Amino acid sequence: MHLQWAALLAFISQITFLKGQKPGECPIIVGGSRTSTPINRCEDDNQCPGKRKCCDTLIGMAWHIRSSTSNTSKPKPKPQSKPKPNPIQKCKGEGEEYSECAPLCPKGCDNMHKKPTCSGCKPGCRCKRGFHRLAVDDSSSPCVRNAVCEAMTSKENCPDGSIPPSVCHGKNKLCPEGTNCTKGLCCPLDGNPPSPPTTTAKPDECPQSIIYRFVGGLSCTQDSDCPGTQKCCPTVYSIKVCMIILTGLLKDGKKRPLETVMKLLGLEQVMNLLH
């Protein structure tokens, strides 16, 4: 009879213990020896604050933070890869230089006295200080000195009626060879056109049609100013630039400019598209 009552009391206490349990598991006791006089701070989980559980320890029942079986640790963020630096662009022309912040809307000879139409910058080539792009809408046009831009936009001509290749007022008092400073303009000596250069002209001929675009050419006055086999050819902007002249070879063995070859072959329309 006593055994039946003992079993019943054990069953009731087990039910009471299960009702007082919170989710989670108590930590496992590893090593050590239990005290002979344990002090119990709790009897079930309901007597523990918050999410704590009533767990067995070496010194008695005590509060413990429940341990979760699932891994709640946040994944480590992947290290952000640094953007690869852009290779430094090589800039052509004496008046150009590379910059990590070249203006998106640069100034040129045709808008040097106007405000920029936009702001911002990007890596690329820009004109050096004291230079402006000859044609602001043509990124391949050369960077020329400010004096050349002022001469192009000036409404005054030289005494002989010619357009001055440069100006000579303020800080820009030097004029190209064969010209002289006349009332702030670089004009031909004695009002006469400058004499032809004494240097020997390079072979091949400049295109018969006026050049409207540039291919990174340097500004020049004669063939000797150009590197290698490049020639000094006129442009629509009243100045000359160095150009690589492409030549063709006909059946008669004579070497002629590509423009002449295309004309003889009946491909003039192709040349017009190239210009």
Sine and cosine of phi, psi and omega as CSV:
sin_phi,cos_phi,sin_psi,cos_psi,sin_omega,cos_omega
0.00,0.00,-0.67,0.74,0.02,-1.00
-0.91,0.42,-0.57,0.82,0.02,-1.00
-0.91,0.41,-0.60,0.80,0.01,-1.00
-0.91,0.41,-0.67,0.74,0.02,-1.00
-0.91,0.40,-0.60,0.80,0.01,-1.00
-0.91,0.42,-0.65,0.76,0.02,-1.00
-0.92,0.40,-0.63,0.78,0.01,-1.00
-0.91,0.42,-0.67,0.74,0.01,-1.00
-0.92,0.40,-0.61,0.80,0.04,-1.00
-0.91,0.42,-0.62,0.78,0.01,-1.00
-0.92,0.39,-0.67,0.75,0.00,-1.00
-0.91,0.41,-0.66,0.75,0.01,-1.00
-0.92,0.40,-0.54,0.84,0.03,-1.00
-0.92,0.38,-0.66,0.75,0.03,-1.00
-0.89,0.45,-0.67,0.74,0.01,-1.00
-0.89,0.45,-0.63,0.78,0.01,-1.00
-0.91,0.41,-0.66,0.75,0.00,-1.00
-0.91,0.42,-0.60,0.80,0.00,-1.00
-0.91,0.41,-0.49,0.87,-0.05,-1.00
-1.00,-0.02,0.19,0.98,-0.04,-1.00
-1.00,0.05,0.59,-0.81,0.11,-0.99
-0.95,-0.30,0.35,-0.94,0.01,-1.00
-0.86,0.50,0.47,-0.88,0.03,-1.00
0.95,-0.32,0.05,-1.00,-0.05,-1.00
-0.79,-0.61,0.51,-0.86,0.07,-1.00
-0.99,0.16,0.48,-0.88,0.03,-1.00
-0.92,0.39,0.51,-0.86,0.00,-1.00
-0.99,0.17,0.71,-0.71,0.03,-1.00
-0.99,0.14,0.86,-0.51,-0.02,-1.00
-0.89,-0.45,0.87,-0.50,0.06,-1.00
0.94,0.34,-0.05,-1.00,0.01,-1.00
0.99,0.16,0.12,-0.99,0.01,-1.00
-0.77,-0.63,0.63,-0.78,-0.04,-1.00
-0.96,0.28,0.53,-0.85,0.06,-1.00
-0.96,0.27,0.48,-0.88,0.01,-1.00
-0.99,0.17,-0.28,0.96,0.02,-1.00
-0.82,-0.57,0.96,0.27,-0.04,-1.00
-0.92,0.40,0.52,-0.85,0.07,-1.00
-0.89,-0.46,0.92,-0.40,-0.03,-1.00
-1.00,-0.04,0.87,-0.49,0.04,-1.00
-1.00,0.04,-0.20,0.98,-0.01,-1.00
-0.38,-0.92,0.26,-0.96,0.06,-1.00
-0.90,-0.44,-0.51,0.86,0.09,-1.00
-0.55,-0.84,0.06,-1.00,-0.09,-1.00
-0.90,0.43,-0.48,0.88,-0.04,-1.00
-0.91,0.41,-0.34,0.94,0.01,-1.00
-1.00,0.06,-0.01,1.00,0.00,-1.00
-0.98,-0.21,0.64,-0.77,-0.02,-1.00
-0.95,0.32,0.48,-0.88,0.10,-0.99
0.85,0.53,-0.73,-0.68,-0.04,-1.00
-1.00,-0.10,0.18,0.98,-0.02,-1.00
-0.96,0.29,0.44,-0.90,0.00,-1.00
-0.90,-0.43,0.39,-0.92,0.07,-1.00
-1.00,-0.02,0.94,-0.33,-0.14,-0.99
-0.85,-0.52,0.45,-0.89,0.00,-1.00
-0.98,0.20,0.71,-0.70,0.06,-1.00
-0.75,-0.66,0.01,-1.00,0.00,-1.00
-0.94,0.34,-0.33,0.94,-0.03,-1.00
-0.93,-0.37,0.14,0.99,0.04,-1.00
0.80,-0.61,-0.07,-1.00,0.01,-1.00
-0.97,0.25,0.72,-0.70,-0.06,-1.00
-0.52,-0.86,0.21,-0.98,0.01,-1.00
-0.97,0.24,0.64,-0.77,0.08,-1.00
-0.61,-0.79,0.54,-0.84,0.11,-0.99
-0.97,0.26,0.81,-0.58,-0.06,-1.00
-0.87,0.48,0.55,-0.83,0.08,-1.00
-0.98,-0.19,0.66,-0.75,-0.03,-1.00
-0.99,-0.13,0.61,-0.79,0.00,-1.00
-0.98,0.22,-0.39,0.92,-0.01,-1.00
-1.00,0.01,0.49,-0.87,0.00,-1.00
-0.99,0.10,0.96,-0.28,-0.05,-1.00
-0.99,-0.12,0.08,1.00,-0.01,-1.00
-0.92,0.39,0.69,-0.73,-0.02,-1.00
-0.96,0.29,0.64,-0.77,0.02,-1.00
-0.91,0.41,0.61,-0.79,0.01,-1.00
-0.93,0.37,0.73,-0.68,0.01,-1.00
-0.91,0.41,0.63,-0.77,0.03,-1.00
-0.94,0.34,0.69,-0.72,0.02,-1.00
-0.89,0.45,0.74,-0.67,-0.01,-1.00
-0.96,0.28,0.78,-0.63,0.00,-1.00
-0.97,0.26,0.72,-0.70,0.01,-1.00
-0.95,0.31,0.68,-0.73,0.02,-1.00
-0.89,0.46,0.65,-0.76,0.01,-1.00
-0.94,0.33,0.73,-0.68,0.00,-1.00
-0.91,0.41,0.62,-0.78,0.03,-1.00
-0.93,0.36,0.65,-0.76,0.05,-1.00
-0.89,0.46,0.65,-0.76,-0.03,-1.00
-0.90,0.43,0.82,-0.57,-0.03,-1.00
-0.98,0.20,0.67,-0.74,0.05,-1.00
-1.00,0.08,0.79,-0.61,-0.03,-1.00
-0.98,-0.19,0.67,-0.75,0.00,-1.00
-0.99,-0.13,0.49,-0.87,0.07,-1.00
0.99,-0.13,0.57,-0.82,-0.04,-1.00
-0.94,0.35,-0.39,0.92,-0.05,-1.00
-0.99,-0.13,0.15,0.99,-0.04,-1.00
-0.94,-0.35,0.42,-0.91,0.08,-1.00
-0.46,-0.89,0.45,-0.90,0.01,-1.00
-0.99,0.13,0.59,-0.80,0.03,-1.00
-0.58,-0.82,0.59,-0.81,0.09,-1.00
-0.96,0.29,-0.20,0.98,-0.02,-1.00
-0.66,-0.75,0.92,0.39,0.09,-1.00
-0.99,0.17,0.69,-0.72,-0.09,-1.00
-0.89,0.46,0.63,-0.78,0.05,-1.00
-0.94,0.34,-0.54,0.84,0.02,-1.00
-0.85,-0.52,0.99,0.15,-0.05,-1.00
-0.96,0.27,0.21,-0.98,0.08,-1.00
-0.99,-0.13,0.55,-0.84,0.03,-1.00
-0.72,-0.70,-0.07,-1.00,0.00,-1.00
-0.87,0.50,-0.51,0.86,-0.08,-1.00
-1.00,0.05,-0.04,1.00,0.06,-1.00
-0.54,-0.84,0.45,0.89,-0.10,-0.99
-0.92,0.39,-0.35,0.94,0.00,-1.00
-0.98,-0.22,0.20,0.98,0.01,-1.00
-0.93,-0.36,0.32,-0.95,0.04,-1.00
-0.97,0.24,0.53,-0.85,0.04,-1.00
-0.87,0.50,0.58,-0.81,-0.03,-1.00
-0.99,0.12,-0.19,0.98,0.03,-1.00
-0.40,-0.92,0.15,-0.99,0.04,-1.00
-0.85,-0.52,0.03,-1.00,-0.01,-1.00
0.98,-0.20,0.22,-0.98,-0.03,-1.00
-0.48,-0.88,0.15,-0.99,0.03,-1.00
-0.42,-0.91,0.36,-0.93,0.05,-1.00
-0.90,0.44,0.68,-0.73,0.00,-1.00
0.28,-0.96,-0.20,-0.98,-0.02,-1.00
-1.00,0.00,0.60,-0.80,0.07,-1.00
-0.63,-0.77,0.27,-0.96,0.03,-1.00
-0.98,0.22,0.61,-0.79,0.03,-1.00
-0.93,0.37,0.19,-0.98,0.05,-1.00
-0.89,0.45,0.75,-0.66,-0.04,-1.00
1.00,-0.03,0.04,1.00,0.02,-1.00
-0.81,-0.58,0.43,-0.90,0.09,-1.00
-0.68,-0.73,0.46,-0.89,0.06,-1.00
-0.92,0.39,0.73,-0.69,-0.05,-1.00
-0.87,0.49,-0.70,0.71,0.06,-1.00
-0.80,-0.60,0.92,-0.39,-0.14,-0.99
-0.90,0.44,-0.46,0.89,-0.01,-1.00
-1.00,0.05,0.02,1.00,-0.03,-1.00
-0.83,-0.56,0.98,-0.18,-0.06,-1.00
-0.92,0.39,-0.26,0.97,0.02,-1.00
-1.00,0.00,-0.09,1.00,0.03,-1.00
-0.95,0.30,0.52,-0.86,-0.08,-1.00
-0.95,0.30,0.35,-0.94,0.13,-0.99
-1.00,0.01,0.87,-0.49,-0.04,-1.00
-0.92,-0.38,0.32,-0.95,0.00,-1.00
-0.91,0.42,0.45,-0.89,-0.03,-1.00
-0.84,0.54,-0.53,0.85,-0.01,-1.00
-0.89,0.45,-0.58,0.82,0.04,-1.00
-0.92,0.39,-0.66,0.75,0.04,-1.00
-0.88,0.47,-0.68,0.73,-0.02,-1.00
-0.91,0.42,-0.59,0.81,0.04,-1.00
-0.92,0.39,-0.61,0.79,-0.01,-1.00
-0.93,0.37,-0.60,0.80,-0.05,-1.00
-1.00,-0.02,-0.07,1.00,0.00,-1.00
-0.96,0.29,0.61,-0.79,0.03,-1.00
-1.00,0.04,-0.06,1.00,-0.03,-1.00
-0.99,-0.15,0.60,-0.80,0.05,-1.00
-0.91,-0.42,0.19,-0.98,0.06,-1.00
-0.94,0.34,0.29,-0.96,0.01,-1.00
-0.81,0.58,-0.51,0.86,0.00,-1.00
-1.00,0.09,0.07,1.00,0.03,-1.00
1.00,0.01,-0.07,1.00,-0.03,-1.00
-0.99,0.17,0.39,-0.92,0.03,-1.00
-0.99,0.15,0.80,-0.60,-0.02,-1.00
-0.92,0.39,0.68,-0.73,0.04,-1.00
-0.96,0.27,-0.27,0.96,-0.01,-1.00
-0.29,-0.96,0.12,-0.99,0.06,-1.00
-0.90,-0.43,0.26,-0.97,-0.08,-1.00
-0.62,-0.79,0.76,0.64,0.06,-1.00
-0.85,-0.53,0.34,-0.94,-0.02,-1.00
0.92,0.38,-0.77,-0.64,-0.01,-1.00
-0.98,0.19,-0.35,0.94,-0.05,-1.00
-0.99,-0.10,0.99,0.16,-0.05,-1.00
-0.97,-0.22,-0.06,1.00,0.00,-1.00
-1.00,-0.02,0.67,-0.74,0.01,-1.00
-0.91,-0.41,0.44,-0.90,0.05,-1.00
-0.88,0.47,0.32,-0.95,0.00,-1.00
-0.88,0.48,0.68,-0.73,0.00,-1.00
1.00,-0.01,0.01,1.00,0.03,-1.00
-0.79,-0.61,0.27,-0.96,-0.02,-1.00
-0.69,-0.72,0.46,-0.89,-0.02,-1.00
-0.97,0.24,0.90,-0.44,-0.01,-1.00
-0.78,-0.63,0.96,-0.28,0.01,-1.00
0.81,0.58,0.68,0.73,0.05,-1.00
0.99,0.11,0.02,1.00,0.00,-1.00
-0.88,-0.48,0.59,-0.81,0.09,-1.00
-1.00,0.06,0.97,-0.25,-0.09,-1.00
-0.89,-0.46,0.35,-0.94,0.04,-1.00
-0.82,0.57,0.56,-0.83,-0.01,-1.00
-0.86,0.51,0.71,-0.70,0.04,-1.00
0.83,0.55,0.42,0.91,0.03,-1.00
0.96,0.27,0.09,1.00,0.01,-1.00
-0.96,-0.26,0.47,-0.88,0.04,-1.00
-0.86,0.51,0.58,-0.81,-0.01,-1.00
-0.88,0.48,0.58,-0.81,0.00,-1.00
-0.92,0.39,0.50,-0.86,-0.02,-1.00
-0.89,0.47,0.52,-0.86,-0.03,-1.00
-0.89,0.45,0.55,-0.84,0.00,-1.00
-0.99,0.17,-0.24,0.97,0.00,-1.00
-0.95,0.31,0.49,-0.87,-0.02,-1.00
-0.96,0.29,0.76,-0.65,0.02,-1.00
-0.94,0.33,0.52,-0.85,0.00,-1.00
-0.98,0.21,0.42,-0.91,0.02,-1.00
-0.89,0.46,0.14,-0.99,-0.05,-1.00
0.97,0.26,0.17,-0.99,-0.07,-1.00
-0.80,-0.61,0.47,-0.88,0.08,-1.00
-0.95,0.30,0.40,-0.91,0.05,-1.00
-0.83,0.55,0.62,-0.79,-0.02,-1.00
-0.94,0.35,-0.52,0.86,0.03,-1.00
-1.00,0.04,0.48,-0.88,-0.04,-1.00
-0.93,0.36,0.66,-0.75,-0.04,-1.00
-0.98,0.20,0.77,-0.64,0.01,-1.00
-0.97,-0.25,-0.32,0.95,0.01,-1.00
-0.79,-0.61,0.29,-0.96,-0.05,-1.00
-0.86,-0.51,0.32,-0.95,0.07,-1.00
-0.80,-0.60,0.85,0.52,0.02,-1.00
0.91,0.40,0.48,0.88,-0.07,-1.00
-0.98,0.22,0.50,-0.87,0.08,-1.00
-0.99,0.13,0.51,-0.86,0.12,-0.99
-0.95,0.31,0.56,-0.83,-0.10,-0.99
-0.45,-0.90,0.17,-0.99,0.09,-1.00
-0.85,-0.52,-0.38,0.92,0.00,-1.00
-0.44,-0.90,0.22,-0.97,-0.08,-1.00
-0.86,0.52,-0.54,0.84,-0.05,-1.00
-0.92,0.39,-0.27,0.96,0.04,-1.00
-0.98,0.19,-0.21,0.98,-0.10,-0.99
-0.98,-0.17,0.58,-0.81,0.00,-1.00
-0.97,0.25,0.49,-0.87,0.11,-0.99
0.85,0.53,-0.74,-0.67,-0.04,-1.00
-1.00,-0.08,0.13,0.99,0.00,-1.00
-0.93,0.36,0.53,-0.85,0.01,-1.00
-0.92,-0.39,0.40,-0.92,0.02,-1.00
-1.00,-0.03,0.94,-0.35,-0.12,-0.99
-0.85,-0.52,0.53,-0.85,-0.01,-1.00
-0.95,0.30,0.38,-0.92,0.04,-1.00
-0.76,-0.65,0.09,-1.00,0.01,-1.00
-0.95,0.32,-0.22,0.98,-0.06,-1.00
-1.00,-0.08,0.30,0.95,0.09,-1.00
0.94,0.34,0.22,0.98,0.12,-0.99
-0.79,-0.61,0.14,-0.99,0.02,-1.00
-0.94,-0.34,0.51,-0.86,0.05,-1.00
-0.72,-0.70,0.40,-0.92,0.03,-1.00
-0.97,0.24,0.71,-0.70,-0.04,-1.00
-0.72,-0.70,0.53,-0.85,0.16,-0.99
-1.00,0.04,0.88,-0.48,-0.05,-1.00
-1.00,-0.02,0.88,-0.47,0.07,-1.00
-1.00,0.08,0.74,-0.67,-0.03,-1.00
-0.87,-0.49,0.37,-0.93,0.03,-1.00
-0.80,-0.59,0.35,-0.94,-0.05,-1.00
-0.87,-0.49,0.85,-0.53,0.00,-1.00
-1.00,-0.03,0.04,-1.00,-0.03,-1.00
-0.91,0.42,-0.46,0.89,-0.01,-1.00
-0.98,0.21,-0.01,1.00,0.05,-1.00
1.00,0.08,-0.04,1.00,-0.03,-1.00
-1.00,0.08,0.67,-0.74,-0.01,-1.00
-1.00,-0.03,0.85,-0.52,-0.05,-1.00
-0.77,-0.64,0.38,-0.92,0.09,-1.00
-0.84,0.54,0.50,-0.86,-0.04,-1.00
-0.84,0.54,-0.57,0.82,-0.01,-1.00
-0.89,0.46,-0.66,0.75,0.02,-1.00
-0.92,0.38,-0.66,0.76,0.00,-1.00
-0.88,0.47,-0.71,0.70,-0.01,-1.00
-0.90,0.44,-0.58,0.81,0.01,-1.00
-0.92,0.39,-0.68,0.73,0.01,-1.00
-0.91,0.41,-0.48,0.88,0.01,-1.00
-1.00,0.02,0.06,1.00,0.02,-1.00
0.96,0.27,0.47,0.88,-0.03,-1.00
-0.91,-0.42,0.64,0.77,-0.02,-1.00
-0.90,0.44,-0.57,0.82,-0.03,-1.00
-0.89,0.45,-0.57,0.82,0.04,-1.00
-0.90,0.44,-0.68,0.74,0.02,-1.00
-0.90,0.44,-0.61,0.80,0.02,-1.00
-0.90,0.44,-0.59,0.81,0.04,-1.00
-0.93,0.37,-0.57,0.82,0.01,-1.00
-0.92,0.39,-0.49,0.87,0.00,-1.00
-1.00,0.09,0.00,0.00,0.00,0.00
